[in-house]
Amino acid sequence: MPWPTLITFIVYFMVLMAIGLFFYRKSRNLEDYLLGGRGMGAWVTALSAQASDMSGWLLMGLPGAIYVSGLSDSWIAIGLFIGTVLNWWFVSGRLRIYTANIKAITLPSFFEARFADPTGLLRIVSAFIILVFFTIYASSGLVAAGRLFESTFNVSFSTAVLTGGIIIVLYTFLGGFLAVCWTDLFQGLLMILAIVIVPIVAFHHIGGTEAIIGSLDARNIARGIIPEGTDTPLLAVFSAMAWGLGYFGQPHILARFMGVKSLAKLRRSRVIAVVWVAISLTGAVVIGMIGIGMYEALDIAQKEHEKVFIYMIREMMGPWLGGVMLAAILSAIMSTIDSQLLVSSSALTEDFYRKVVRRKAGEREVMFIGRACVIVISVIALIMAMDPRDSILRIVAYAWGGFGAAFGPLVLFALFSRRTTWRSALLGMIVGTVVLVLWKHSPWGGMLYEIVPGFLANTVTILIADFFFPQSDPNILAQYRKSTRL
């Protein structure tokens, strides 16, 4: 048992629990618990949004993909960076204003109020989609946590997954949105520290660029960024960059835009977030490339390649500093799962329990149900995460694509189109989700990332429906004009 690392982790966990207990008293009502009272500052908003975005796949899944394929998989990082910039630039401000004007505190409630859906179906169906894909997404983080604890403390994979799950649930259960955001700030700073320091030390240790190039040639991995071994390299590039489309539909990221205190702080958050993402994605790609030079025979079938950053830390850092760096990997994992649990909880309580089960439920009752839902969703995700053969990046890709295909076009049409009706939005969301699922399991699933056909099907469906049945409600049109003036 590496005692210095264990002590570092215990201190880290104690900090998280203290934050959760502190904000337990601050969550006085449902808006506080789910959205922090719309009072988040610039730094907290920026780092919380991006730390909750960059889960364990950033420090484990993406470096592992680069280790296997070289720079040809760096198109994923390029697409994500472009998507981040576009999301902050075009979506964040309008979404903050619109959700405040119509008093929406969740993404499904925003869809319902924005399009004035009289049936409630738009809200209920979107809440169901959130539950399904976030449970899958959370399981990927628990798989990453399992691999981290398994490698660090030499415990069984199932024990490792269970340990990580319990810790995450505790502080999310207690403090809600505020606890999640403030822990994300702390975790985001720790992640950026690790992703800068470790690659620099490792790069000098292996002998620089020449060692990496030699290892690429020895393992027959292409040096360039254009994918080889495929008849359609441009399609492969497009498919990888399509990850960026997912940003427009990620509920846990969009919730940060909704919770910021003001547009002035949001503009500062935009700069902080873009810089953080650029450094983080570059660092993850560099880690994978250095790993090629350091480790020649990692067992890909056993998912050893997704532990390349863990091995690098254990080899390059001392026991105490190594503990801090390993805690950064845990930060990447936790900062996303806690957000997913909270958004899933809000979907069950605000968008289903209050909508279908008890319309007149009070604040205390709904907050109790919300905390109970965190536990229920966590248990399901834990059960799904118990298979050690699952790939972190593969699980994340499916959940990420699901949100992008289901919600991405809806968010864009809600903020930039006055013609869209609730019927168009509902139909587009359903068609986009169905196409994504079918494409994933079709013979073409391995050729093109499923988010692309899902996103396009959603968009085309809305455009066709809007052409035949354009928005004509004067109240909705007036609210659109009021909420889109920046």
C-alpha positions as CSV (number, residue, x, y, z in Angstrom):
1,M,0.0,0.0,0.0
2,P,1.6,3.4,-1.1
3,W,0.9,5.3,2.2
4,P,1.9,8.7,1.0
5,T,-0.5,8.4,-1.9
6,L,-3.2,7.1,0.4
7,I,-2.8,10.0,2.8
8,T,-2.9,12.4,-0.1
9,F,-6.2,10.9,-1.3
10,I,-7.7,11.0,2.2
11,V,-6.9,14.7,2.5
12,Y,-8.4,15.3,-0.9
13,F,-11.6,13.4,0.1
14,M,-11.8,15.4,3.3
15,V,-11.7,18.7,1.4
16,L,-14.5,17.5,-0.9
17,M,-16.6,16.4,2.1
18,A,-16.0,19.7,3.8
19,I,-17.2,21.6,0.7
20,G,-20.3,19.4,0.6
21,L,-21.2,20.0,4.2
22,F,-20.6,23.8,3.9
23,F,-23.0,24.2,1.0
24,Y,-25.5,21.8,2.6
25,R,-26.6,24.8,4.7
26,K,-26.5,27.1,1.7
27,S,-29.1,25.2,-0.4
28,R,-32.3,26.7,1.0
29,N,-34.5,26.0,-1.9
30,L,-34.7,24.0,-5.2
31,E,-33.1,26.8,-7.3
32,D,-30.2,26.9,-4.9
33,Y,-29.8,23.2,-5.0
34,L,-30.0,22.8,-8.8
35,L,-28.7,26.1,-10.1
36,G,-26.9,27.9,-7.2
37,G,-29.3,30.8,-7.1
38,R,-27.8,32.0,-10.4
39,G,-25.0,33.6,-8.5
40,M,-21.8,31.9,-9.8
41,G,-18.7,34.0,-10.4
42,A,-16.5,34.0,-13.5
43,W,-13.8,31.6,-12.4
44,V,-16.2,29.1,-10.8
45,T,-18.4,29.1,-13.8
46,A,-15.5,28.7,-16.3
47,L,-13.6,25.9,-14.5
48,S,-16.8,24.2,-13.3
49,A,-18.1,24.1,-16.9
50,Q,-14.9,22.7,-18.3
51,A,-13.9,20.4,-15.5
52,S,-17.4,18.8,-15.6
53,D,-16.9,18.5,-19.4
54,M,-13.4,16.9,-19.3
55,S,-14.0,13.7,-17.4
56,G,-11.8,10.7,-16.9
57,W,-11.6,10.4,-20.7
58,L,-9.4,13.5,-20.8
59,L,-6.5,12.0,-18.7
60,M,-7.2,8.4,-19.5
61,G,-9.4,7.8,-22.6
62,L,-7.8,10.4,-24.9
63,P,-4.2,9.7,-24.1
64,G,-5.0,6.0,-24.5
65,A,-6.4,6.6,-28.0
66,I,-3.3,8.6,-28.9
67,Y,-1.1,5.9,-27.6
68,V,-2.8,3.4,-29.9
69,S,-3.2,5.4,-33.1
70,G,-0.8,8.4,-32.8
71,L,-1.6,11.9,-33.8
72,S,-4.4,10.8,-36.2
73,D,-6.7,10.7,-33.1
74,S,-5.8,14.3,-32.2
75,W,-8.7,15.4,-34.5
76,I,-11.0,14.6,-31.5
77,A,-9.2,17.2,-29.5
78,I,-9.3,19.7,-32.4
79,G,-13.1,19.2,-32.8
80,L,-13.7,19.6,-29.1
81,F,-11.7,22.8,-28.9
82,I,-13.7,24.3,-31.8
83,G,-17.0,23.1,-30.2
84,T,-16.0,24.7,-26.9
85,V,-15.3,28.1,-28.5
86,L,-18.5,28.1,-30.5
87,N,-20.6,27.0,-27.4
88,W,-19.2,29.8,-25.2
89,W,-19.4,32.4,-27.9
90,F,-22.9,31.8,-29.4
91,V,-24.9,29.8,-26.8
92,S,-23.8,30.9,-23.3
93,G,-25.1,34.5,-23.2
94,R,-28.4,33.9,-24.9
95,L,-29.1,30.8,-22.8
96,R,-28.4,32.7,-19.6
97,I,-30.8,35.5,-20.5
98,Y,-33.5,33.3,-21.9
99,T,-33.7,30.9,-19.0
100,A,-33.7,33.8,-16.5
101,N,-36.6,35.5,-18.4
102,I,-38.8,32.5,-18.5
103,K,-37.7,31.2,-15.0
104,A,-36.4,27.8,-16.3
105,I,-33.9,26.1,-14.0
106,T,-33.3,22.9,-16.0
107,L,-32.9,22.2,-19.7
108,P,-36.2,20.3,-20.1
109,S,-38.1,23.1,-18.4
110,F,-36.4,25.6,-20.7
111,F,-37.6,23.6,-23.7
112,E,-41.2,23.4,-22.4
113,A,-41.4,27.1,-21.5
114,R,-39.5,28.4,-24.6
115,F,-41.8,26.5,-27.1
116,A,-44.9,26.8,-24.9
117,D,-45.6,23.0,-25.0
118,P,-49.2,22.5,-23.7
119,T,-48.8,18.7,-23.5
120,G,-45.7,18.5,-21.3
121,L,-44.3,15.8,-23.6
122,L,-41.2,17.9,-24.6
123,R,-40.2,18.2,-21.0
124,I,-40.9,14.5,-20.0
125,V,-39.2,13.0,-23.1
126,S,-36.1,15.2,-22.7
127,A,-35.9,14.3,-19.0
128,F,-36.1,10.6,-19.9
129,I,-33.2,11.0,-22.5
130,I,-31.1,12.8,-19.8
131,L,-31.6,9.9,-17.4
132,V,-30.7,7.2,-20.0
133,F,-27.5,8.9,-21.4
134,F,-26.3,10.4,-18.1
135,T,-26.5,7.0,-16.4
136,I,-24.4,5.6,-19.2
137,Y,-22.0,8.6,-19.0
138,A,-21.6,8.3,-15.2
139,S,-20.8,4.6,-15.6
140,S,-17.8,5.6,-17.8
141,G,-16.5,7.8,-15.0
142,L,-16.9,5.0,-12.5
143,V,-14.9,2.7,-14.9
144,A,-12.2,5.3,-14.9
145,A,-12.2,5.6,-11.1
146,G,-12.1,1.8,-10.9
147,R,-9.0,1.6,-13.1
148,L,-7.3,4.4,-11.1
149,F,-7.9,2.8,-7.7
150,E,-7.1,-0.6,-9.0
151,S,-3.7,0.5,-10.3
152,T,-2.9,2.7,-7.4
153,F,-3.9,0.6,-4.4
154,N,-3.9,-2.9,-5.8
155,V,-7.5,-3.6,-5.0
156,S,-10.1,-5.4,-7.1
157,F,-11.8,-3.5,-9.8
158,S,-15.3,-3.9,-8.3
159,T,-14.0,-2.6,-4.9
160,A,-12.3,0.3,-6.6
161,V,-15.5,1.3,-8.5
162,L,-17.6,1.1,-5.4
163,T,-15.2,3.3,-3.4
164,G,-15.1,6.0,-6.0
165,G,-18.9,5.9,-6.3
166,I,-19.6,6.3,-2.6
167,I,-17.3,9.4,-2.3
168,I,-18.8,11.2,-5.3
169,V,-22.4,10.5,-4.1
170,L,-21.8,11.9,-0.6
171,Y,-20.7,15.4,-1.5
172,T,-23.2,15.7,-4.4
173,F,-26.0,14.5,-2.1
174,L,-25.1,17.1,0.5
175,G,-24.3,20.3,-1.3
176,G,-26.0,20.2,-4.7
177,F,-25.0,22.7,-7.4
178,L,-22.9,25.0,-5.3
179,A,-20.9,22.1,-3.8
180,V,-20.4,20.6,-7.3
181,C,-19.3,23.9,-8.8
182,W,-16.8,24.8,-6.0
183,T,-15.3,21.3,-6.0
184,D,-15.0,21.6,-9.8
185,L,-13.0,24.9,-9.4
186,F,-10.6,23.1,-7.0
187,Q,-10.5,20.0,-9.3
188,G,-10.0,22.1,-12.5
189,L,-7.0,23.8,-11.0
190,L,-5.5,20.5,-9.9
191,M,-6.1,18.9,-13.4
192,I,-4.3,21.8,-15.2
193,L,-1.4,21.5,-12.8
194,A,-1.0,17.8,-13.5
195,I,-1.5,18.0,-17.2
196,V,1.3,20.6,-17.5
197,I,3.9,19.3,-15.0
198,V,3.9,15.6,-15.8
199,P,4.3,15.8,-19.6
200,I,7.2,18.2,-19.2
201,V,9.1,16.0,-16.8
202,A,8.4,12.8,-18.8
203,F,9.4,14.5,-22.1
204,H,12.8,15.3,-20.8
205,H,13.1,11.9,-19.2
206,I,12.6,9.8,-22.4
207,G,15.0,12.0,-24.4
208,G,12.7,14.3,-26.3
209,T,11.1,14.1,-29.8
210,E,13.6,11.7,-31.2
211,A,12.6,9.0,-28.7
212,I,9.0,9.4,-29.6
213,I,9.6,9.3,-33.4
214,G,11.7,6.1,-32.9
215,S,8.9,4.5,-31.0
216,L,6.3,5.5,-33.6
217,D,8.5,3.8,-36.3
218,A,9.1,0.7,-34.1
219,R,5.4,0.2,-33.5
220,N,4.5,1.1,-37.1
221,I,2.3,4.1,-36.1
222,A,2.0,6.9,-38.6
223,R,3.8,10.1,-37.7
224,G,1.2,12.5,-39.3
225,I,-2.3,13.6,-38.4
226,I,-4.0,12.0,-41.4
227,P,-5.5,8.6,-40.5
228,E,-4.0,5.7,-42.3
229,G,-5.3,2.2,-42.9
230,T,-8.7,3.4,-44.1
231,D,-10.1,4.0,-47.5
232,T,-11.8,7.2,-46.4
233,P,-9.3,9.2,-44.4
234,L,-11.2,12.5,-44.8
235,L,-14.4,10.8,-43.5
236,A,-12.4,9.6,-40.5
237,V,-11.1,13.1,-39.8
238,F,-14.7,14.5,-40.1
239,S,-16.0,11.8,-37.8
240,A,-13.4,12.6,-35.1
241,M,-14.0,16.4,-35.3
242,A,-17.7,15.8,-35.0
243,W,-17.2,15.4,-31.3
244,G,-17.4,19.2,-31.2
245,L,-21.1,19.1,-32.2
246,G,-21.9,17.5,-28.9
247,Y,-21.2,20.7,-26.9
248,F,-24.5,22.3,-27.9
249,G,-26.5,19.6,-26.1
250,Q,-24.7,18.8,-22.9
251,P,-27.0,19.5,-20.0
252,H,-24.3,19.6,-17.3
253,I,-22.3,22.3,-19.3
254,L,-25.4,24.3,-20.3
255,A,-26.4,24.4,-16.6
256,R,-23.2,26.4,-15.8
257,F,-24.3,29.0,-18.4
258,M,-27.7,29.2,-16.7
259,G,-26.2,29.6,-13.2
260,V,-23.7,32.5,-13.8
261,K,-24.4,35.7,-12.0
262,S,-24.2,38.2,-15.0
263,L,-23.2,38.6,-18.6
264,A,-20.1,40.5,-17.6
265,K,-18.9,37.6,-15.5
266,L,-19.9,35.2,-18.4
267,R,-17.6,37.1,-20.8
268,R,-14.7,36.7,-18.4
269,S,-15.6,33.0,-17.9
270,R,-15.4,32.6,-21.7
271,V,-11.7,33.6,-21.9
272,I,-10.8,31.5,-18.8
273,A,-12.6,28.4,-20.2
274,V,-11.1,28.6,-23.7
275,V,-7.5,28.9,-22.3
276,W,-8.1,26.1,-19.9
277,V,-9.5,23.8,-22.6
278,A,-6.6,24.6,-25.0
279,I,-4.0,23.7,-22.4
280,S,-5.8,20.6,-21.2
281,L,-6.5,19.0,-24.7
282,T,-2.9,19.8,-25.8
283,G,-1.6,18.2,-22.6
284,A,-3.7,15.1,-23.1
285,V,-2.4,14.6,-26.7
286,V,1.2,15.1,-25.5
287,I,0.7,12.5,-22.7
288,G,-0.4,9.9,-25.2
289,M,2.6,10.7,-27.6
290,I,5.1,10.5,-24.7
291,G,3.5,7.3,-23.6
292,I,4.3,5.8,-27.0
293,G,8.0,6.5,-26.2
294,M,7.9,5.3,-22.6
295,Y,5.8,2.1,-22.9
296,E,6.2,-0.3,-25.8
297,A,4.0,-3.2,-24.8
298,L,0.9,-2.1,-22.9
299,D,-1.9,-4.7,-23.3
300,I,-4.6,-2.9,-25.3
301,A,-7.0,-5.9,-25.0
302,Q,-6.9,-5.4,-21.2
303,K,-7.3,-1.6,-21.6
304,E,-3.8,-1.0,-20.2
305,H,-3.3,1.8,-22.7
306,E,-5.9,3.9,-20.8
307,K,-3.6,3.8,-17.7
308,V,-0.7,5.4,-19.5
309,F,-0.9,8.6,-17.5
310,I,-1.1,6.7,-14.3
311,Y,2.0,4.7,-15.1
312,M,3.8,7.9,-16.1
313,I,3.0,9.6,-12.8
314,R,4.1,6.5,-10.7
315,E,7.4,6.4,-12.6
316,M,8.2,10.1,-12.8
317,M,6.9,11.6,-9.6
318,G,7.8,10.9,-6.0
319,P,5.2,9.3,-3.7
320,W,3.8,12.6,-2.3
321,L,3.8,14.6,-5.5
322,G,2.6,11.5,-7.3
323,G,-0.3,11.3,-4.9
324,V,-1.3,14.9,-5.8
325,M,-1.0,14.1,-9.5
326,L,-3.1,11.0,-9.2
327,A,-5.7,13.0,-7.3
328,A,-5.8,15.2,-10.4
329,I,-7.0,12.2,-12.4
330,L,-9.6,11.5,-9.8
331,S,-10.6,15.2,-10.0
332,A,-11.3,14.8,-13.8
333,I,-13.5,11.8,-13.0
334,M,-15.4,13.3,-10.1
335,S,-15.9,16.7,-11.6
336,T,-18.0,15.2,-14.3
337,I,-19.9,12.4,-12.5
338,D,-21.1,14.8,-9.8
339,S,-22.5,17.2,-12.4
340,Q,-24.2,14.3,-14.2
341,L,-25.8,13.0,-11.0
342,L,-27.1,16.5,-10.2
343,V,-28.6,17.1,-13.6
344,S,-30.1,13.6,-13.6
345,S,-31.6,14.3,-10.2
346,S,-33.1,17.5,-11.5
347,A,-34.6,15.7,-14.4
348,L,-36.3,13.2,-12.1
349,T,-37.5,15.8,-9.6
350,E,-38.2,19.1,-11.4
351,D,-39.1,17.6,-14.8
352,F,-40.8,14.3,-13.9
353,Y,-41.9,14.2,-10.2
354,R,-43.3,17.7,-10.2
355,K,-44.8,17.3,-13.7
356,V,-46.3,13.8,-13.4
357,V,-46.4,12.5,-9.8
358,R,-47.0,15.5,-7.5
359,R,-47.6,18.8,-9.1
360,K,-48.1,20.6,-5.8
361,A,-45.0,19.1,-4.1
362,G,-43.2,21.6,-1.8
363,E,-39.6,22.7,-1.9
364,R,-38.5,20.5,1.0
365,E,-40.2,17.4,-0.5
366,V,-38.7,18.0,-3.9
367,M,-35.2,18.5,-2.5
368,F,-35.5,15.3,-0.5
369,I,-36.6,13.4,-3.7
370,G,-33.7,15.0,-5.6
371,R,-31.2,13.7,-3.1
372,A,-32.8,10.3,-3.1
373,C,-32.6,10.3,-6.9
374,V,-28.8,10.9,-6.7
375,I,-28.5,7.6,-4.8
376,V,-30.8,5.6,-7.1
377,I,-29.0,6.8,-10.3
378,S,-25.6,6.1,-8.7
379,V,-26.5,2.5,-7.9
380,I,-27.6,1.9,-11.5
381,A,-24.4,3.5,-12.9
382,L,-22.3,1.4,-10.4
383,I,-23.9,-1.8,-11.7
384,M,-23.2,-0.8,-15.3
385,A,-19.6,0.0,-14.5
386,M,-18.7,-3.4,-13.0
387,D,-17.4,-4.7,-16.3
388,P,-13.6,-4.0,-16.5
389,R,-13.5,-4.7,-20.2
390,D,-15.4,-1.6,-21.1
391,S,-13.5,1.2,-22.9
392,I,-13.8,4.6,-21.2
393,L,-13.7,6.5,-24.5
394,R,-16.3,4.2,-26.2
395,I,-18.8,4.7,-23.4
396,V,-18.3,8.4,-23.3
397,A,-18.6,8.7,-27.1
398,Y,-22.1,7.1,-27.0
399,A,-23.4,9.2,-24.2
400,W,-21.8,12.4,-25.6
401,G,-23.3,11.7,-29.0
402,G,-26.7,11.0,-27.5
403,F,-26.9,14.4,-26.0
404,G,-25.5,16.1,-29.0
405,A,-28.0,14.5,-31.4
406,A,-31.0,14.8,-29.1
407,F,-30.5,18.3,-27.7
408,G,-27.9,20.2,-29.7
409,P,-30.2,21.3,-32.6
410,L,-33.0,22.1,-30.1
411,V,-30.8,24.5,-28.2
412,L,-29.7,26.2,-31.3
413,F,-33.2,26.5,-32.8
414,A,-34.5,27.7,-29.4
415,L,-31.9,30.5,-29.3
416,F,-31.7,31.5,-32.9
417,S,-35.0,30.6,-34.7
418,R,-38.3,32.3,-34.1
419,R,-40.1,29.9,-36.4
420,T,-39.7,26.7,-34.3
421,T,-42.8,25.3,-32.5
422,W,-43.0,22.7,-29.8
423,R,-44.2,20.1,-32.3
424,S,-41.0,20.6,-34.4
425,A,-38.8,20.5,-31.4
426,L,-40.4,17.3,-30.0
427,L,-40.3,15.5,-33.4
428,G,-36.7,16.6,-34.1
429,M,-35.5,15.4,-30.6
430,I,-37.2,12.0,-31.1
431,V,-35.9,11.5,-34.6
432,G,-32.4,12.6,-33.8
433,T,-32.2,10.1,-30.8
434,V,-33.6,7.2,-32.7
435,V,-31.3,7.7,-35.7
436,L,-28.3,7.9,-33.4
437,V,-29.2,4.6,-31.7
438,L,-29.9,2.8,-34.9
439,W,-26.8,4.2,-36.6
440,K,-24.6,3.1,-33.6
441,H,-25.8,-0.6,-34.1
442,S,-25.8,-0.5,-37.9
443,P,-23.0,-1.7,-40.2
444,W,-22.0,1.9,-40.8
445,G,-21.5,2.6,-37.1
446,G,-17.8,2.0,-37.3
447,M,-17.3,4.3,-40.3
448,L,-18.9,7.5,-39.0
449,Y,-19.5,8.8,-35.5
450,E,-23.2,8.4,-34.7
451,I,-23.6,12.0,-33.6
452,V,-23.4,13.1,-37.2
453,P,-26.4,11.4,-38.6
454,G,-28.3,12.0,-35.4
455,F,-27.6,15.7,-35.3
456,L,-28.4,16.1,-39.0
457,A,-31.7,14.1,-38.8
458,N,-32.8,16.3,-35.9
459,T,-31.9,19.5,-37.7
460,V,-33.6,18.5,-41.0
461,T,-36.7,17.3,-39.2
462,I,-37.1,20.6,-37.4
463,L,-36.5,22.6,-40.6
464,I,-39.1,20.6,-42.5
465,A,-41.7,20.9,-39.7
466,D,-41.0,24.6,-39.3
467,F,-41.6,25.1,-43.0
468,F,-45.1,23.6,-42.9
469,F,-46.0,24.8,-39.4
470,P,-44.2,28.0,-38.5
471,Q,-44.5,29.7,-35.1
472,S,-47.3,32.2,-35.0
473,D,-48.0,32.6,-31.2
474,P,-47.5,36.4,-30.6
475,N,-46.5,35.8,-26.9
476,I,-43.8,33.4,-27.9
477,L,-42.5,35.7,-30.6
478,A,-42.5,38.6,-28.2
479,Q,-40.5,36.6,-25.6
480,Y,-38.0,35.6,-28.3
481,R,-37.4,39.2,-29.3
482,K,-37.0,40.2,-25.7
483,S,-34.6,37.4,-24.8
484,T,-32.3,37.4,-27.8
485,R,-31.2,41.1,-27.6
486,L,-27.6,41.0,-26.5
